[in-house]
């Protein structure tokens, strides 16, 4: 009987469940989707209760794809980071989950930075931004004291799903790091910063290592999903920490770009750099520290633009087949052919500006501008934002390889644009669903019988196509990038 390891990745728009063998081969997968809500400007939410049926369905579909000779050995989780789930005494959600792009806690972040910014930077390498859990909890404390008083515990998205399937409540070191209230040296909650933030230690969950046991599948969860009752469950990690495993990002000298709904740029580092604390963030990974730049509107921007121009609700999932056809039509476009400059800040800007009030703009539209022109400009705009961050990363050390993964990497035209804008040859990751595969790695490592985490990561993170950047297009994009920066400088002042 072949042992398989399951990974459940709770993303910002979909959940994926993958099954992997001990050689790192993906044997089966399932997927489910759930809605995203923006009830007020700057708010980005999901209902935790609406995660569960898609999760159960994804697990069921994944199990159906396995052969009769496959036996689940363990399950683990990955989930979107900085996702605040507040629970009452009965462990039921008190409010919708606020996602990483939610910017309601701007005032609280500004206050914490003013009062204790240096202390946060010394302890974590970061300043308190509105995306971090500490600012979100302080918003609840100040703006919704009724909810704060009823809060028994808070956890992150993947922790809530794990609780529903095991009855055990905890979080791991990688997600705890995104609160800014975790001490990476002692691997415990930072009581000093918790007190300075005006928060109560009682609401903080138990901490576990990502590859440590965190319960087992309950009888109810087994009945719903088809998983064996008592199946060991391994704690898991934040999506980007798991993505580092699935992309080979634990190996020094690799710059990893993930282009999904949002976009991320990550690199393994030895220690935080105070010189860039206002631009990028530093996070505890699985056995390593990584620097990260967050691009809030990655694939989200392309999906939004395509749906808007196709007469669909911009919040809907686009017709991907039609989008692929359009992407093929613009493969022959030259740099800046449309004359349009797009600022990709639909939910405010992440790295390197970290300005929640920034807005998206299409500058340079004319009567002849069509859908293809605009979608091409959107792809270029996201690539320019990636280059802004790459320029920051150059100050952290050299890399010898750039890897690109995520759904956006499947679009031939987009990956060539990114290579030309960055002026870098790019290796395309063959293995998809990096965060889910990272969760599979943790499930396997947590059983102690499938090799080390690093060995499994190197087996899984295989690259396929190599995209060589075009020297002439790179020169053209250098000029267009300067126009992008001037456009941002002019329009960011008016919001």
DAMOZI-V952305 format. One record per residue. N is the residue number from 1. RES is the residue in one small letter. SS is DSSP state (a for helix, b for strand, c for the rest). Layout:
N;RES;SS
N;RES;SS
This chain:
1;x;c
2;x;b
3;x;b
4;x;b
5;x;b
6;x;b
7;x;b
8;x;b
9;x;b
10;x;b
11;x;c
12;x;c
13;x;c
14;x;b
15;x;b
16;x;b
17;x;b
18;x;b
19;x;b
20;x;b
21;x;c
22;x;c
23;x;c
24;x;c
25;x;c
26;x;b
27;x;b
28;x;b
29;x;b
30;x;b
31;x;b
32;x;b
33;x;b
34;x;c
35;x;c
36;x;c
37;x;b
38;x;c
39;x;c
40;x;c
41;x;c
42;x;c
43;x;c
44;x;c
45;x;b
46;x;b
47;x;c
48;x;c
49;x;a
50;x;a
51;x;a
52;x;a
53;x;a
54;x;a
55;x;a
56;x;a
57;x;a
58;x;a
59;x;a
60;x;a
61;x;a
62;x;a
63;x;a
64;x;a
65;x;c
66;x;c
67;x;c
68;x;c
69;x;c
70;x;b
71;x;b
72;x;b
73;x;b
74;x;b
75;x;b
76;x;b
77;x;b
78;x;b
79;x;b
80;x;c
81;x;c
82;x;c
83;x;c
84;x;b
85;x;b
86;x;b
87;x;b
88;x;c
89;x;c
90;x;c
91;x;c
92;x;c
93;x;b
94;x;c
95;x;c
96;x;c
97;x;b
98;x;b
99;x;c
100;x;c
101;x;c
102;x;c
103;x;c
104;x;c
105;x;c
106;x;a
107;x;a
108;x;a
109;x;a
110;x;a
111;x;a
112;x;a
113;x;a
114;x;a
115;x;a
116;x;a
117;x;a
118;x;a
119;x;a
120;x;a
121;x;a
122;x;a
123;x;a
124;x;a
125;x;c
126;x;c
127;x;c
128;x;c
129;x;c
130;x;c
131;x;c
132;x;c
133;x;a
134;x;a
135;x;a
136;x;a
137;x;a
138;x;a
139;x;a
140;x;a
141;x;a
142;x;a
143;x;a
144;x;c
145;x;a
146;x;a
147;x;a
148;x;a
149;x;a
150;x;a
151;x;c
152;x;c
153;x;b
154;x;b
155;x;b
156;x;c
157;x;a
158;x;a
159;x;a
160;x;a
161;x;a
162;x;a
163;x;a
164;x;a
165;x;a
166;x;a
167;x;c
168;x;c
169;x;c
170;x;c
171;x;b
172;x;b
173;x;a
174;x;a
175;x;a
176;x;a
177;x;a
178;x;c
179;x;c
180;x;c
181;x;c
182;x;b
183;x;b
184;x;c
185;x;c
186;x;c
187;x;c
188;x;b
189;x;b
190;x;c
191;x;a
192;x;a
193;x;a
194;x;a
195;x;a
196;x;a
197;x;c
198;x;c
199;x;c
200;x;c
201;x;a
202;x;a
203;x;a
204;x;b
205;x;c
206;x;c
207;x;b
208;x;b
209;x;c
210;x;c
211;x;c
212;x;c
213;x;b
214;x;b
215;x;b
216;x;b
217;x;c
218;x;c
219;x;a
220;x;a
221;x;a
222;x;a
223;x;a
224;x;a
225;x;a
226;x;c
227;x;c
228;x;c
229;x;c
230;x;c
231;x;c
232;x;b
233;x;b
234;x;b
235;x;c
236;x;c
237;x;b
238;x;b
239;x;a
240;x;a
241;x;a
242;x;a
243;x;a
244;x;a
245;x;a
246;x;a
247;x;a
248;x;c
249;x;c
250;x;c
251;x;c
252;x;c
253;x;c
254;x;b
255;x;b
256;x;b
257;x;b
258;x;b
259;x;b
260;x;c
261;x;c
262;x;c
263;x;b
264;x;b
265;x;b
266;x;b
267;x;b
268;x;b
269;x;b
270;x;c
271;x;c
272;x;c
273;x;c
274;x;a
275;x;a
276;x;a
277;x;c
278;x;c
279;x;c
280;x;c
281;x;b
282;x;b
283;x;b
284;x;b
285;x;c
286;x;c
287;x;c
288;x;c
289;x;b
290;x;b
291;x;b
292;x;b
293;x;b
294;x;b
295;x;b
296;x;c
297;x;c
298;x;c
299;x;a
300;x;a
301;x;a
302;x;a
303;x;a
304;x;a
305;x;a
306;x;a
307;x;a
308;x;a
309;x;a
310;x;c
311;x;c
312;x;c
313;x;c
314;x;c
315;x;c
316;x;c
317;x;c
318;x;c
319;x;c
320;x;a
321;x;a
322;x;a
323;x;a
324;x;a
325;x;a
326;x;a
327;x;a
328;x;a
329;x;a
330;x;c
331;x;c
332;x;c
333;x;c
334;x;c
335;x;c
336;x;c
337;x;c
338;x;c
339;x;c
340;x;c
341;x;b
342;x;b
343;x;b
344;x;c
345;x;c
346;x;c
347;x;c
348;x;c
349;x;b
350;x;c
351;x;c
352;x;c
353;x;c
354;x;c
355;x;b
356;x;c
357;x;c
358;x;c
359;x;c
360;x;c
361;x;b
362;x;b
363;x;b
364;x;c
365;x;c
366;x;c
367;x;c
368;x;c
369;x;c
370;x;c
371;x;a
372;x;a
373;x;a
374;x;a
375;x;a
376;x;a
377;x;a
378;x;a
379;x;a
380;x;a
381;x;a
382;x;a
383;x;a
384;x;a
385;x;a
386;x;a
387;x;a
388;x;a
389;x;a
390;x;a
391;x;a
392;x;a
393;x;a
394;x;a
395;x;a
396;x;a
397;x;c
398;x;c
399;x;c
400;x;c
401;x;b
402;x;b
403;x;b
404;x;b
405;x;b
406;x;c
407;x;a
408;x;a
409;x;a
410;x;a
411;x;c
412;x;a
413;x;a
414;x;a
415;x;a
416;x;a
417;x;a
418;x;a
419;x;a
420;x;a
421;x;a
422;x;a
423;x;c
424;x;c
425;x;c
426;x;b
427;x;b
428;x;b
429;x;b
430;x;c
431;x;c
432;x;c
433;x;c
434;x;a
435;x;a
436;x;a
437;x;a
438;x;a
439;x;a
440;x;a
441;x;a
442;x;a
443;x;a
444;x;a
445;x;a
446;x;a
447;x;a
448;x;c
449;x;c
450;x;c
451;x;c
452;x;c
453;x;a
454;x;a
455;x;a
456;x;a
457;x;a
458;x;a
459;x;a
460;x;a
461;x;c
462;x;c
463;x;b
464;x;b
465;x;b
466;x;b
467;x;b
468;x;c
469;x;c
470;x;c
471;x;a
472;x;a
473;x;a
474;x;a
475;x;a
476;x;a
477;x;a
478;x;a
479;x;a
480;x;a
481;x;a
482;x;a
483;x;a
484;x;a
485;x;a
486;x;a
487;x;a
488;x;a
489;x;a
490;x;a
491;x;a
492;x;c
493;x;c
494;x;c
495;x;c
